[in-house]
Amino acid sequence: MPLTIRKAIFPVGGLGTRFLPATKSMPKEMLPIVDKPLIQYAVEEAVEAGIEEFIFVTGRGKSAIEDHFDHAYELQEMLEKRNKTAALKVVKDSIPKPGQIAYTRQLEPLGLGHAIWCARNFVGSEPVAVLLADDLILSENGCLKQMIEAYNQVGGNMVAVMEVEKYQTSSYGIVTPGNIKNSLIEVLDLIEKPKESEAPSNLAVIGRYILQPNIFNDLSRFEKGTGGEIQLTDSIARQAGLEPLNGLKFDGQRFDCGSKIGFLEANIAYALRREDLREPIQQFIQKMI
């Protein structure tokens, strides 16, 4: 039986330049989908999957994330005095238990692999999950929960995968698939952002990972890949053959909230799931069309 996944890393050090000027003073992970910031969706997905410890790899200007997952005493006191019990519950429910959350800073923007390496001392010798808040996944069962259920059967390293159009392969890490059993795909190799003509498949890795602790030894090489950055996919690929490596074709719809189109699509999709918003949003869409 594989070791239990108790910890999760959230790399949140990116600058969010595609959302300037909104992200000049606000972390991109705090951009709201309807009424909840992206990072909270990622944390809630981790909680649903049984994660107990949350490790944030931050950068400059990210203090709003720390504040979001802390008590806001003045706000809570005001809501309590005004008997705003529903709003007070929303605020309190977003706060992890004492000792569950830790922060470390990525001092230089050297890539996703480097951000994960920065969390090594908080992870220790355990397997760990990684969630990228930009990738928002709408599903009945959370993507990470699906992955952990599959991981409990096969162990090793695991990535979430989805099919993309061939012309999009240069924007993703792409899987070389082996044996396929239902939604579980043996991964023979990973290639970061290959040209369309060189892509081994159209199965793309998206921002959910389960990693064994040996990944930190490989990341310690600080070997630069595509874009001159330390790529996580390169280190995972080098673990193939040393650890089982599988991709899970998850159930759900993924929104790339690092792009403006994906962010807007996610807001509409999540609004349409809300009983209090569905009808007026539908009416607005029909009117605009």
LINQUILIN-V383401 format. One record per backbone hydrogen bond with DSSP energy under -0.5 kcal/mol. NH is the residue of the N-H (numbers start at 0). CO is the residue of the C=O. E is the energy in kcal/mol with one decimal. If there is no record, write none. Layout:
NH:CO:E ; NH:CO:E
This chain:
5:3:-0.9 ; 5:126:-0.5 ; 6:126:-0.5 ; 7:52:-1.9 ; 8:128:-2.8 ; 9:54:-3.1 ; 10:8:-0.5 ; 11:9:-0.7 ; 11:56:-2.9 ; 18:15:-1.9 ; 19:16:-1.4 ; 21:18:-1.2 ; 22:18:-0.9 ; 23:20:-1.9 ; 24:21:-0.6 ; 29:26:-2.1 ; 30:27:-1.6 ; 32:35:-2.9 ; 33:31:-0.7 ; 34:32:-1.3 ; 35:32:-1.1 ; 37:30:-1.8 ; 38:28:-2.6 ; 39:36:-0.9 ; 40:36:-1.4 ; 41:37:-1.7 ; 42:38:-2.2 ; 43:39:-2.7 ; 44:40:-2.1 ; 45:41:-1.9 ; 46:42:-2.6 ; 47:43:-2.4 ; 48:44:-1.3 ; 49:46:-1.7 ; 50:45:-2.5 ; 51:5:-2.8 ; 52:5:-2.1 ; 53:99:-3.4 ; 54:7:-2.9 ; 55:53:-0.6 ; 55:101:-2.9 ; 56:9:-2.1 ; 56:54:-0.5 ; 57:55:-0.8 ; 57:103:-2.8 ; 61:58:-1.0 ; 64:61:-1.5 ; 65:61:-0.9 ; 66:62:-2.5 ; 67:63:-2.0 ; 68:64:-1.4 ; 69:66:-1.6 ; 72:70:-0.6 ; 75:71:-3.0 ; 76:72:-2.6 ; 77:73:-2.3 ; 78:74:-2.6 ; 79:75:-2.1 ; 80:76:-2.3 ; 81:77:-1.8 ; 82:79:-1.3 ; 83:78:-2.9 ; 84:82:-1.7 ; 87:83:-2.5 ; 88:84:-2.2 ; 89:85:-1.9 ; 90:86:-2.0 ; 91:87:-2.5 ; 92:88:-2.7 ; 93:89:-0.7 ; 93:90:-0.8 ; 94:91:-1.6 ; 95:93:-0.6 ; 99:96:-2.1 ; 101:53:-2.5 ; 103:55:-2.5 ; 105:57:-3.1 ; 106:104:-0.9 ; 109:107:-2.0 ; 112:229:-2.1 ; 113:229:-0.8 ; 114:110:-2.0 ; 115:111:-2.3 ; 116:112:-2.1 ; 117:113:-1.8 ; 118:115:-1.5 ; 119:116:-2.0 ; 121:118:-1.2 ; 122:118:-1.1 ; 123:119:-2.5 ; 125:122:-0.9 ; 127:210:-2.5 ; 128:6:-2.4 ; 129:208:-2.3 ; 130:8:-2.4 ; 131:206:-2.4 ; 132:130:-0.6 ; 134:131:-1.4 ; 135:133:-1.0 ; 135:254:-2.2 ; 136:134:-0.5 ; 137:135:-0.6 ; 137:252:-3.1 ; 138:136:-0.7 ; 145:141:-2.1 ; 146:142:-2.3 ; 147:143:-2.7 ; 148:144:-2.1 ; 149:145:-1.8 ; 150:146:-3.2 ; 151:147:-2.3 ; 152:149:-1.4 ; 153:149:-1.5 ; 154:150:-3.2 ; 156:243:-2.8 ; 157:209:-2.6 ; 158:245:-2.1 ; 159:205:-0.6 ; 159:207:-2.0 ; 160:247:-2.5 ; 161:203:-2.0 ; 163:201:-2.4 ; 167:164:-1.9 ; 168:165:-1.5 ; 170:167:-2.2 ; 171:168:-1.6 ; 172:204:-0.5 ; 173:190:-3.3 ; 174:202:-2.5 ; 175:188:-2.8 ; 176:174:-0.8 ; 177:185:-2.9 ; 180:183:-3.0 ; 183:180:-2.4 ; 184:182:-0.5 ; 184:246:-3.1 ; 185:178:-3.2 ; 186:244:-2.5 ; 187:175:-3.1 ; 187:185:-0.6 ; 188:175:-0.9 ; 190:173:-2.4 ; 192:171:-2.4 ; 192:190:-0.6 ; 197:194:-1.5 ; 198:194:-0.9 ; 198:195:-0.8 ; 203:161:-3.2 ; 203:201:-0.8 ; 204:172:-3.0 ; 205:159:-2.2 ; 207:205:-2.9 ; 208:129:-2.0 ; 209:157:-2.7 ; 210:127:-3.1 ; 214:211:-2.1 ; 215:212:-1.7 ; 216:212:-0.5 ; 216:213:-0.6 ; 217:213:-1.4 ; 218:214:-2.5 ; 219:215:-1.5 ; 220:217:-1.8 ; 221:218:-2.1 ; 223:221:-0.5 ; 224:228:-3.7 ; 227:224:-2.1 ; 228:225:-1.2 ; 229:109:-3.1 ; 230:228:-1.0 ; 234:230:-1.3 ; 235:231:-2.4 ; 236:232:-2.5 ; 237:233:-1.8 ; 238:234:-0.8 ; 238:235:-1.0 ; 239:235:-0.6 ; 239:236:-1.2 ; 240:242:-1.0 ; 241:238:-2.0 ; 242:238:-2.2 ; 245:156:-2.0 ; 246:184:-3.2 ; 247:158:-2.6 ; 248:182:-3.0 ; 248:246:-0.6 ; 249:160:-0.7 ; 249:247:-1.3 ; 251:249:-0.5 ; 252:137:-2.6 ; 253:251:-0.5 ; 254:135:-3.2 ; 256:133:-2.8 ; 256:254:-1.5 ; 258:255:-1.6 ; 262:258:-2.2 ; 263:259:-2.4 ; 264:260:-2.7 ; 265:261:-2.4 ; 266:262:-1.9 ; 267:263:-2.0 ; 268:264:-2.8 ; 269:265:-2.8 ; 270:266:-1.9 ; 271:267:-2.3 ; 272:268:-0.6 ; 272:269:-0.5 ; 273:270:-1.4 ; 274:272:-0.5 ; 276:273:-1.2 ; 277:273:-2.7 ; 280:276:-2.3 ; 281:277:-2.6 ; 282:278:-2.5 ; 283:279:-2.1 ; 284:280:-2.6 ; 285:281:-2.4 ; 286:282:-2.2 ; 287:283:-2.4 ; 288:284:-2.3
